[in-house]
Amino acid sequence: MTTPFATGSEAAGAGTDPPSEPRTDSERAPLQPRRWRRSGGSSRPRGKTTLLIAAAAVIAGAVGIAAAATSSVPLTPKYSQVAAGLKQYGFTPAPNSIPEMACTDSSYANAVKNGVTYGTYNLPPYFYKSANGQTAGYEYQLLRATLDYAGITKLNIVYAPYDSLIPALTAGRIDMFPAHETPERLKVIGFTAPVYWYGPAIVSQPGNPGHVTTFADLSKPGVTVGVVTGSAAQLYMQRIGKKPITYTDQTTEFASLAAGREDVVLEDAPTVAEYFKTVPKSKLVILHAPPLSVATLTALGYSDFEWGIRKSECSLDLALSRALAVLRADGVVKTIIDRAGMAGLAGTDIPGLTS
């Protein structure tokens, strides 16, 4: 499907060493191939040239032998073996989630040379264009920090309806997009390592007319639930067998709830926090339902927040995932989320942000 996108371009941040190419701010300017100028004629004696060619042939032969020796080794571990080995620790990876452990593609090299195109929603507090036209949001900062570490300096941003992003990825119009890893998506696309984690929150009209006190109450007859189309909340409702009322965006969703058109809305916790930050006098209330376990949330459509990429782009996945591992371990991810002030916005516990 072809979707018209509003586009904007930004350069990702540089690391401590100067990048090979500086950051650029352009409106989707065509990327020009780098042209290398050959130096003047060589004065190398022919004998040395012959030796160099012979040495190169030996090296190429050795590489060929090594490749042949390892060609029978699978690049992706067997799922059954991985699951069996990790079972004793109480962890079972999702089917289709085990990535290749060795890469033969050029996707990372292409990203370093040409940059990446990131498809996303335009939605505070995650990733959005601020009033002054600058890109903002803590997911934007997480993306920039990861690209900085990976040495990818060019970032083109494409804002689009969320349900158009998987088709855009598979068609090659974008290279990455923000997503929860789900069984349905794993059949179609790949994912990086986790970026961070959050869960859902239930927001109600004043007085809780639906008498919702647990997540299980969302499936009760007569309880009406609002969700955004294509969201993890919609997947959650589908899996518990309840048809929700769907909206195209969060603004309409909350306005509808405030007008009394449904009993509750099920939303991502950071979105709920942002709503109460921007509408502090709202009479809507967050219901303090007992939280679900992470395993249950994952099975019902919520899981680690990751970046969706094409399954074929192994080396780009490996580079981004390595960068994320370092940034999480060294506290950079936590620093970015804390600076965004997400933990205190909703006045309640936000899974993954306050705990």
RATA-V734826 format. One record per helix or strand of 2 or more residues. SS is the DSSP state (H for helix, E for strand). FROM is the first residue (numbers start at 1). TO is the last residue. Records with the same first field share a line. If there is no record, write none. Layout:
SS: FROM-TO, FROM-TO
//
This chain:
E: 6-11, 116-120, 127-129, 135-136, 154-159, 176-180, 190-191, 196-197, 200-204, 225-228, 245-247, 264-268, 285-287, 304-309
H: 46-70, 79-89, 107-114, 138-150, 162-170, 183-186, 215-219, 232-239, 250-258, 269-278, 294-299, 314-329, 332-339, 342-345
//
